[in-house]
Amino acid sequence: MNIGSPVILGWETLSEDEAVEAAIDEFGRDPTTSVAYCAFAALGARDSAEYRFWFDLFMKLEKASHVGWA
C-alpha cells in the first residue's frame, strides 16, 4: 500500500457488508479487527472520507458486539 492510496480500492462503492468482507480478505478473519486495521491504515488523512468510512464502520461493529453486554 502506498501512502495516500486507498486501503481497499473502490471502498467508496462498497456496501457495509461488502466492505467488511474486503477488510477480512485484506487483514484476517475477525471483522471488527480487520475493519479497525483499515481505519488505522487510512489514519494519515484523518479528515478524509475514507478514514471516516472505516472508523464509522468499526464503531458500528464494536457497538453491535456489546449489545446485551451491560
Secondary structure as GFF3:
##gff-version 3
##sequence-region A 1 70
A	DSSP	three_ten_helix	11	13	.	.	.	ID=ss1
A	DSSP	alpha_helix	16	27	.	.	.	ID=ss2
A	DSSP	alpha_helix	31	41	.	.	.	ID=ss3
A	DSSP	three_ten_helix	43	45	.	.	.	ID=ss4
A	DSSP	alpha_helix	49	65	.	.	.	ID=ss5
###
